[in-house]
């Protein structure tokens, strides 16, 4: 998941310093990432169903 990759890119020192600021944006980031993941999975499922119906 991109979320954890992004988390890993930040150094621990900057994370500690920005923790209070990040905590607020983190929830928003999480919501966006989860939304995109769900959308992508739904797209995959619907496309596979379309392929199955054609076959």
PDB file with one MODEL, atoms N, CA, C and O in Angstrom:
MODEL        1
ATOM      1  N   UNK A   1       0.839  -1.204   0.000  1.00  0.00           N
ATOM      2  CA  UNK A   1       0.000   0.000   0.000  1.00  0.00           C
ATOM      3  C   UNK A   1       0.875   1.256   0.000  1.00  0.00           C
ATOM      4  O   UNK A   1       1.862   1.327   0.732  1.00  0.00           O
ATOM      5  N   UNK A   2       0.517   2.230  -0.810  1.00  0.00           N
ATOM      6  CA  UNK A   2       1.322   3.449  -0.952  1.00  0.00           C
ATOM      7  C   UNK A   2       1.463   4.205   0.368  1.00  0.00           C
ATOM      8  O   UNK A   2       2.465   4.875   0.621  1.00  0.00           O
ATOM      9  N   UNK A   3       0.426   4.076   1.201  1.00  0.00           N
ATOM     10  CA  UNK A   3       0.375   4.773   2.490  1.00  0.00           C
ATOM     11  C   UNK A   3       1.609   4.472   3.345  1.00  0.00           C
ATOM     12  O   UNK A   3       2.226   5.382   3.899  1.00  0.00           O
ATOM     13  N   UNK A   4       1.959   3.198   3.444  1.00  0.00           N
ATOM     14  CA  UNK A   4       3.091   2.791   4.272  1.00  0.00           C
ATOM     15  C   UNK A   4       4.421   3.135   3.609  1.00  0.00           C
ATOM     16  O   UNK A   4       5.410   3.396   4.295  1.00  0.00           O
ATOM     17  N   UNK A   5       4.448   3.137   2.288  1.00  0.00           N
ATOM     18  CA  UNK A   5       5.651   3.545   1.560  1.00  0.00           C
ATOM     19  C   UNK A   5       5.936   5.006   1.851  1.00  0.00           C
ATOM     20  O   UNK A   5       7.073   5.381   2.138  1.00  0.00           O
ATOM     21  N   UNK A   6       4.899   5.831   1.777  1.00  0.00           N
ATOM     22  CA  UNK A   6       5.006   7.263   2.068  1.00  0.00           C
ATOM     23  C   UNK A   6       5.474   7.483   3.503  1.00  0.00           C
ATOM     24  O   UNK A   6       6.305   8.353   3.767  1.00  0.00           O
ATOM     25  N   UNK A   7       4.942   6.698   4.418  1.00  0.00           N
ATOM     26  CA  UNK A   7       5.319   6.762   5.831  1.00  0.00           C
ATOM     27  C   UNK A   7       6.796   6.423   6.001  1.00  0.00           C
ATOM     28  O   UNK A   7       7.506   7.074   6.767  1.00  0.00           O
ATOM     29  N   UNK A   8       7.252   5.397   5.279  1.00  0.00           N
ATOM     30  CA  UNK A   8       8.637   4.950   5.370  1.00  0.00           C
ATOM     31  C   UNK A   8       9.627   5.973   4.829  1.00  0.00           C
ATOM     32  O   UNK A   8      10.767   6.041   5.289  1.00  0.00           O
ATOM     33  N   UNK A   9       9.195   6.771   3.853  1.00  0.00           N
ATOM     34  CA  UNK A   9      10.077   7.770   3.241  1.00  0.00           C
ATOM     35  C   UNK A   9      10.425   8.899   4.206  1.00  0.00           C
ATOM     36  O   UNK A   9      11.493   9.502   4.104  1.00  0.00           O
ATOM     37  N   UNK A  10       9.533   9.179   5.128  1.00  0.00           N
ATOM     38  CA  UNK A  10       9.785  10.247   6.110  1.00  0.00           C
ATOM     39  C   UNK A  10      10.772   9.765   7.168  1.00  0.00           C
ATOM     40  O   UNK A  10      10.677   8.641   7.660  1.00  0.00           O
ATOM     41  N   UNK A  11      11.720  10.635   7.507  1.00  0.00           N
ATOM     42  CA  UNK A  11      12.669  10.281   8.573  1.00  0.00           C
ATOM     43  C   UNK A  11      11.977  10.397   9.923  1.00  0.00           C
ATOM     44  O   UNK A  11      11.017  11.152  10.078  1.00  0.00           O
ATOM     45  N   UNK A  12      12.479   9.635  10.906  1.00  0.00           N
ATOM     46  CA  UNK A  12      11.828   9.604  12.218  1.00  0.00           C
ATOM     47  C   UNK A  12      11.862  10.969  12.907  1.00  0.00           C
ATOM     48  O   UNK A  12      10.902  11.341  13.582  1.00  0.00           O
ATOM     49  N   UNK A  13      12.944  11.711  12.747  1.00  0.00           N
ATOM     50  CA  UNK A  13      13.071  13.025  13.382  1.00  0.00           C
ATOM     51  C   UNK A  13      12.008  13.991  12.874  1.00  0.00           C
ATOM     52  O   UNK A  13      11.340  14.657  13.665  1.00  0.00           O
ATOM     53  N   UNK A  14      11.852  14.066  11.554  1.00  0.00           N
ATOM     54  CA  UNK A  14      10.856  14.972  10.979  1.00  0.00           C
ATOM     55  C   UNK A  14       9.447  14.520  11.362  1.00  0.00           C
ATOM     56  O   UNK A  14       8.551  15.340  11.559  1.00  0.00           O
ATOM     57  N   UNK A  15       9.268  13.202  11.463  1.00  0.00           N
ATOM     58  CA  UNK A  15       7.969  12.654  11.846  1.00  0.00           C
ATOM     59  C   UNK A  15       7.611  13.085  13.268  1.00  0.00           C
ATOM     60  O   UNK A  15       6.475  13.472  13.543  1.00  0.00           O
ATOM     61  N   UNK A  16       8.596  13.012  14.169  1.00  0.00           N
ATOM     62  CA  UNK A  16       8.385  13.428  15.558  1.00  0.00           C
ATOM     63  C   UNK A  16       8.038  14.909  15.640  1.00  0.00           C
ATOM     64  O   UNK A  16       7.151  15.312  16.393  1.00  0.00           O
ATOM     65  N   UNK A  17       8.748  15.707  14.858  1.00  0.00           N
ATOM     66  CA  UNK A  17       8.550  17.158  14.866  1.00  0.00           C
ATOM     67  C   UNK A  17       7.180  17.536  14.319  1.00  0.00           C
ATOM     68  O   UNK A  17       6.522  18.440  14.833  1.00  0.00           O
ATOM     69  N   UNK A  18       6.758  16.837  13.273  1.00  0.00           N
ATOM     70  CA  UNK A  18       5.512  17.185  12.586  1.00  0.00           C
ATOM     71  C   UNK A  18       4.329  16.320  13.020  1.00  0.00           C
ATOM     72  O   UNK A  18       3.254  16.384  12.423  1.00  0.00           O
ATOM     73  N   UNK A  19       4.531  15.519  14.051  1.00  0.00           N
ATOM     74  CA  UNK A  19       3.520  14.529  14.451  1.00  0.00           C
ATOM     75  C   UNK A  19       2.140  15.156  14.674  1.00  0.00           C
ATOM     76  O   UNK A  19       1.139  14.633  14.186  1.00  0.00           O
ATOM     77  N   UNK A  20       2.080  16.268  15.403  1.00  0.00           N
ATOM     78  CA  UNK A  20       0.795  16.910  15.691  1.00  0.00           C
ATOM     79  C   UNK A  20       0.121  17.402  14.410  1.00  0.00           C
ATOM     80  O   UNK A  20      -1.091  17.270  14.244  1.00  0.00           O
ATOM     81  N   UNK A  21       0.920  17.968  13.515  1.00  0.00           N
ATOM     82  CA  UNK A  21       0.395  18.450  12.239  1.00  0.00           C
ATOM     83  C   UNK A  21       0.001  17.263  11.354  1.00  0.00           C
ATOM     84  O   UNK A  21      -1.053  17.265  10.719  1.00  0.00           O
ATOM     85  N   UNK A  22       0.872  16.251  11.329  1.00  0.00           N
ATOM     86  CA  UNK A  22       0.656  15.085  10.490  1.00  0.00           C
ATOM     87  C   UNK A  22      -0.580  14.306  10.922  1.00  0.00           C
ATOM     88  O   UNK A  22      -1.339  13.807  10.092  1.00  0.00           O
ATOM     89  N   UNK A  23      -0.770  14.211  12.239  1.00  0.00           N
ATOM     90  CA  UNK A  23      -1.885  13.423  12.769  1.00  0.00           C
ATOM     91  C   UNK A  23      -3.213  13.876  12.171  1.00  0.00           C
ATOM     92  O   UNK A  23      -4.087  13.057  11.886  1.00  0.00           O
ATOM     93  N   UNK A  24      -3.357  15.183  11.984  1.00  0.00           N
ATOM     94  CA  UNK A  24      -4.588  15.720  11.404  1.00  0.00           C
ATOM     95  C   UNK A  24      -4.710  15.352   9.928  1.00  0.00           C
ATOM     96  O   UNK A  24      -5.780  14.954   9.468  1.00  0.00           O
ATOM     97  N   UNK A  25      -3.614  15.484   9.191  1.00  0.00           N
ATOM     98  CA  UNK A  25      -3.637  15.188   7.753  1.00  0.00           C
ATOM     99  C   UNK A  25      -3.609  13.682   7.493  1.00  0.00           C
ATOM    100  O   UNK A  25      -4.064  13.211   6.451  1.00  0.00           O
ATOM    101  N   UNK A  26      -3.064  12.934   8.465  1.00  0.00           N
ATOM    102  CA  UNK A  26      -2.940  11.465   8.339  1.00  0.00           C
ATOM    103  C   UNK A  26      -4.299  10.818   8.098  1.00  0.00           C
ATOM    104  O   UNK A  26      -4.443   9.970   7.218  1.00  0.00           O
ATOM    105  N   UNK A  27      -5.297  11.226   8.890  1.00  0.00           N
ATOM    106  CA  UNK A  27      -6.641  10.664   8.758  1.00  0.00           C
ATOM    107  C   UNK A  27      -7.197  10.946   7.364  1.00  0.00           C
ATOM    108  O   UNK A  27      -7.837  10.088   6.755  1.00  0.00           O
ATOM    109  N   UNK A  28      -6.945  12.159   6.866  1.00  0.00           N
ATOM    110  CA  UNK A  28      -7.385  12.547   5.531  1.00  0.00           C
ATOM    111  C   UNK A  28      -6.664  11.714   4.477  1.00  0.00           C
ATOM    112  O   UNK A  28      -7.285  11.203   3.544  1.00  0.00           O
ATOM    113  N   UNK A  29      -5.339  11.582   4.635  1.00  0.00           N
ATOM    114  CA  UNK A  29      -4.527  10.768   3.724  1.00  0.00           C
ATOM    115  C   UNK A  29      -5.052   9.336   3.694  1.00  0.00           C
ATOM    116  O   UNK A  29      -5.243   8.755   2.625  1.00  0.00           O
ATOM    117  N   UNK A  30      -5.282   8.777   4.871  1.00  0.00           N
ATOM    118  CA  UNK A  30      -5.785   7.410   4.991  1.00  0.00           C
ATOM    119  C   UNK A  30      -7.110   7.231   4.277  1.00  0.00           C
ATOM    120  O   UNK A  30      -7.328   6.244   3.575  1.00  0.00           O
ATOM    121  N   UNK A  31      -7.994   8.203   4.468  1.00  0.00           N
ATOM    122  CA  UNK A  31      -9.309   8.156   3.831  1.00  0.00           C
ATOM    123  C   UNK A  31      -9.183   8.189   2.313  1.00  0.00           C
ATOM    124  O   UNK A  31      -9.866   7.443   1.611  1.00  0.00           O
ATOM    125  N   UNK A  32      -8.302   9.060   1.807  1.00  0.00           N
ATOM    126  CA  UNK A  32      -8.093   9.181   0.360  1.00  0.00           C
ATOM    127  C   UNK A  32      -7.533   7.887  -0.208  1.00  0.00           C
ATOM    128  O   UNK A  32      -8.010   7.385  -1.226  1.00  0.00           O
ATOM    129  N   UNK A  33      -6.513   7.349   0.461  1.00  0.00           N
ATOM    130  CA  UNK A  33      -5.848   6.117  -0.011  1.00  0.00           C
ATOM    131  C   UNK A  33      -6.823   4.948  -0.016  1.00  0.00           C
ATOM    132  O   UNK A  33      -6.894   4.196  -0.988  1.00  0.00           O
ATOM    133  N   UNK A  34      -7.575   4.797   1.074  1.00  0.00           N
ATOM    134  CA  UNK A  34      -8.554   3.706   1.176  1.00  0.00           C
ATOM    135  C   UNK A  34      -9.611   3.853   0.079  1.00  0.00           C
ATOM    136  O   UNK A  34      -9.996   2.873  -0.560  1.00  0.00           O
ATOM    137  N   UNK A  35     -10.079   5.097  -0.133  1.00  0.00           N
ATOM    138  CA  UNK A  35     -11.069   5.368  -1.176  1.00  0.00           C
ATOM    139  C   UNK A  35     -10.546   4.960  -2.553  1.00  0.00           C
ATOM    140  O   UNK A  35     -11.252   4.321  -3.332  1.00  0.00           O
ATOM    141  N   UNK A  36      -9.291   5.339  -2.843  1.00  0.00           N
ATOM    142  CA  UNK A  36      -8.682   5.002  -4.136  1.00  0.00           C
ATOM    143  C   UNK A  36      -8.497   3.496  -4.294  1.00  0.00           C
ATOM    144  O   UNK A  36      -8.735   2.943  -5.368  1.00  0.00           O
ATOM    145  N   UNK A  37      -8.070   2.839  -3.216  1.00  0.00           N
ATOM    146  CA  UNK A  37      -7.883   1.379  -3.241  1.00  0.00           C
ATOM    147  C   UNK A  37      -9.210   0.677  -3.535  1.00  0.00           C
ATOM    148  O   UNK A  37      -9.276  -0.214  -4.382  1.00  0.00           O
ATOM    149  N   UNK A  38     -10.259   1.087  -2.829  1.00  0.00           N
ATOM    150  CA  UNK A  38     -11.586   0.487  -3.008  1.00  0.00           C
ATOM    151  C   UNK A  38     -12.072   0.711  -4.438  1.00  0.00           C
ATOM    152  O   UNK A  38     -12.619  -0.192  -5.071  1.00  0.00           O
ATOM    153  N   UNK A  39     -11.862   1.934  -4.936  1.00  0.00           N
ATOM    154  CA  UNK A  39     -12.278   2.272  -6.292  1.00  0.00           C
ATOM    155  C   UNK A  39     -11.545   1.398  -7.307  1.00  0.00           C
ATOM    156  O   UNK A  39     -12.143   0.908  -8.264  1.00  0.00           O
ATOM    157  N   UNK A  40     -10.235   1.207  -7.085  1.00  0.00           N
ATOM    158  CA  UNK A  40      -9.410   0.412  -7.986  1.00  0.00           C
ATOM    159  C   UNK A  40      -9.848  -1.055  -7.970  1.00  0.00           C
ATOM    160  O   UNK A  40      -9.925  -1.695  -9.019  1.00  0.00           O
ATOM    161  N   UNK A  41     -10.135  -1.582  -6.776  1.00  0.00           N
ATOM    162  CA  UNK A  41     -10.572  -2.970  -6.630  1.00  0.00           C
ATOM    163  C   UNK A  41     -11.928  -3.162  -7.321  1.00  0.00           C
ATOM    164  O   UNK A  41     -12.142  -4.157  -8.013  1.00  0.00           O
ATOM    165  N   UNK A  42     -12.831  -2.211  -7.129  1.00  0.00           N
ATOM    166  CA  UNK A  42     -14.157  -2.279  -7.749  1.00  0.00           C
ATOM    167  C   UNK A  42     -14.031  -2.270  -9.266  1.00  0.00           C
ATOM    168  O   UNK A  42     -14.738  -2.995  -9.965  1.00  0.00           O
ATOM    169  N   UNK A  43     -13.120  -1.436  -9.765  1.00  0.00           N
ATOM    170  CA  UNK A  43     -12.883  -1.342 -11.207  1.00  0.00           C
ATOM    171  C   UNK A  43     -12.397  -2.683 -11.746  1.00  0.00           C
ATOM    172  O   UNK A  43     -12.841  -3.143 -12.799  1.00  0.00           O
ATOM    173  N   UNK A  44     -11.466  -3.310 -10.997  1.00  0.00           N
ATOM    174  CA  UNK A  44     -10.907  -4.612 -11.376  1.00  0.00           C
ATOM    175  C   UNK A  44     -12.010  -5.674 -11.405  1.00  0.00           C
ATOM    176  O   UNK A  44     -12.107  -6.462 -12.346  1.00  0.00           O
ATOM    177  N   UNK A  45     -12.833  -5.679 -10.360  1.00  0.00           N
ATOM    178  CA  UNK A  45     -13.915  -6.666 -10.237  1.00  0.00           C
ATOM    179  C   UNK A  45     -14.919  -6.492 -11.371  1.00  0.00           C
ATOM    180  O   UNK A  45     -15.323  -7.470 -11.999  1.00  0.00           O
ATOM    181  N   UNK A  46     -15.322  -5.248 -11.635  1.00  0.00           N
ATOM    182  CA  UNK A  46     -16.311  -4.985 -12.685  1.00  0.00           C
ATOM    183  C   UNK A  46     -15.757  -5.339 -14.062  1.00  0.00           C
ATOM    184  O   UNK A  46     -16.485  -5.856 -14.910  1.00  0.00           O
ATOM    185  N   UNK A  47     -14.461  -5.062 -14.293  1.00  0.00           N
ATOM    186  CA  UNK A  47     -13.842  -5.391 -15.583  1.00  0.00           C
ATOM    187  C   UNK A  47     -13.733  -6.905 -15.760  1.00  0.00           C
ATOM    188  O   UNK A  47     -13.930  -7.412 -16.865  1.00  0.00           O
ATOM    189  N   UNK A  48     -13.422  -7.631 -14.686  1.00  0.00           N
ATOM    190  CA  UNK A  48     -13.326  -9.093 -14.760  1.00  0.00           C
ATOM    191  C   UNK A  48     -14.704  -9.713 -15.004  1.00  0.00           C
ATOM    192  O   UNK A  48     -14.826 -10.711 -15.714  1.00  0.00           O
ATOM    193  N   UNK A  49     -15.741  -9.110 -14.408  1.00  0.00           N
ATOM    194  CA  UNK A  49     -17.106  -9.586 -14.650  1.00  0.00           C
ATOM    195  C   UNK A  49     -17.505  -9.346 -16.106  1.00  0.00           C
ATOM    196  O   UNK A  49     -18.172 -10.177 -16.721  1.00  0.00           O
ATOM    197  N   UNK A  50     -17.090  -8.204 -16.646  1.00  0.00           N
ATOM    198  CA  UNK A  50     -17.383  -7.881 -18.050  1.00  0.00           C
ATOM    199  C   UNK A  50     -16.727  -8.900 -18.974  1.00  0.00           C
ATOM    200  O   UNK A  50     -17.336  -9.359 -19.940  1.00  0.00           O
ATOM    201  N   UNK A  51     -15.476  -9.248 -18.669  1.00  0.00           N
ATOM    202  CA  UNK A  51     -14.739 -10.245 -19.457  1.00  0.00           C
ATOM    203  C   UNK A  51     -15.438 -11.600 -19.368  1.00  0.00           C
ATOM    204  O   UNK A  51     -15.578 -12.297 -20.373  1.00  0.00           O
ATOM    205  N   UNK A  52     -15.881 -11.975 -18.156  1.00  0.00           N
ATOM    206  CA  UNK A  52     -16.566 -13.253 -17.946  1.00  0.00           C
ATOM    207  C   UNK A  52     -17.883 -13.305 -18.713  1.00  0.00           C
ATOM    208  O   UNK A  52     -18.231 -14.343 -19.276  1.00  0.00           O
ATOM    209  N   UNK A  53     -18.610 -12.204 -18.740  1.00  0.00           N
ATOM    210  CA  UNK A  53     -19.889 -12.171 -19.444  1.00  0.00           C
ATOM    211  C   UNK A  53     -19.696 -12.264 -20.957  1.00  0.00           C
ATOM    212  O   UNK A  53     -20.528 -12.834 -21.663  1.00  0.00           O
ATOM    213  N   UNK A  54     -18.578 -11.694 -21.454  1.00  0.00           N
ATOM    214  CA  UNK A  54     -18.266 -11.786 -22.886  1.00  0.00           C
ATOM    215  C   UNK A  54     -17.929 -13.237 -23.238  1.00  0.00           C
ATOM    216  O   UNK A  54     -18.389 -13.744 -24.261  1.00  0.00           O
ATOM    217  N   UNK A  55     -17.135 -13.905 -22.408  1.00  0.00           N
ATOM    218  CA  UNK A  55     -16.766 -15.309 -22.606  1.00  0.00           C
ATOM    219  C   UNK A  55     -17.935 -16.191 -22.191  1.00  0.00           C
ATOM    220  O   UNK A  55     -17.845 -17.415 -22.275  1.00  0.00           O
TER     221      UNK A  55
ENDMDL
END
